[in-house]
């Protein structure tokens, strides 16, 4: 089974979490992407945030690592390393991103949007439990 490593950024502004909607998808996910050979986690996160959202990474702090089946490719295992990210700039989705949402706790409680299972069942509860969001 193929294993892919994804680096994700948690961006919180005014108490809301930035989530993205990819083209041809209906579920929200965290900004980030697959790490390239020779890249550090921070370099990957910086590149992915710029590519997907147009924002610049100022700093990041490791939060947690998750591992499991890929949501869109169940034949793959995904290792996702999540960082709390400080950024600057306005969010402007790029060609692979259809839209973005500043997601509130009320949106989460009301299940307002469909999202990737691991984000809904593990990451967001962990962020709340750690009092990060």
Secondary structure as the mmCIF struct_conf table of DSSP 4:
data_model
#
loop_
_struct_conf.conf_type_id
_struct_conf.id
_struct_conf.beg_label_comp_id
_struct_conf.beg_label_asym_id
_struct_conf.beg_label_seq_id
_struct_conf.end_label_comp_id
_struct_conf.end_label_asym_id
_struct_conf.end_label_seq_id
STRN STRN1 UNK A 2 UNK A 10
STRN STRN2 UNK A 12 UNK A 13
TURN_TY1_P TURN_TY1_P1 UNK A 14 UNK A 15
STRN STRN3 UNK A 16 UNK A 22
TURN_TY1_P TURN_TY1_P2 UNK A 23 UNK A 24
BEND BEND1 UNK A 27 UNK A 27
STRN STRN4 UNK A 28 UNK A 29
STRN STRN5 UNK A 31 UNK A 34
HELX_LH_PP_P HELX_LH_PP_P1 UNK A 35 UNK A 36
TURN_TY1_P TURN_TY1_P3 UNK A 37 UNK A 38
HELX_RH_AL_P HELX_RH_AL_P1 UNK A 41 UNK A 53
HELX_LH_PP_P HELX_LH_PP_P2 UNK A 55 UNK A 55
STRN STRN6 UNK A 56 UNK A 69
BEND BEND2 UNK A 71 UNK A 72
TURN_TY1_P TURN_TY1_P4 UNK A 74 UNK A 75
STRN STRN7 UNK A 76 UNK A 88
BEND BEND3 UNK A 89 UNK A 89
TURN_TY1_P TURN_TY1_P5 UNK A 95 UNK A 96
STRN STRN8 UNK A 97 UNK A 103
HELX_RH_AL_P HELX_RH_AL_P2 UNK A 105 UNK A 109
TURN_TY1_P TURN_TY1_P6 UNK A 110 UNK A 111
BEND BEND4 UNK A 113 UNK A 113
STRN STRN9 UNK A 115 UNK A 115
HELX_RH_AL_P HELX_RH_AL_P3 UNK A 117 UNK A 118
HELX_RH_PI_P HELX_RH_PI_P1 UNK A 119 UNK A 123
HELX_RH_AL_P HELX_RH_AL_P4 UNK A 124 UNK A 129
TURN_TY1_P TURN_TY1_P7 UNK A 130 UNK A 131
#
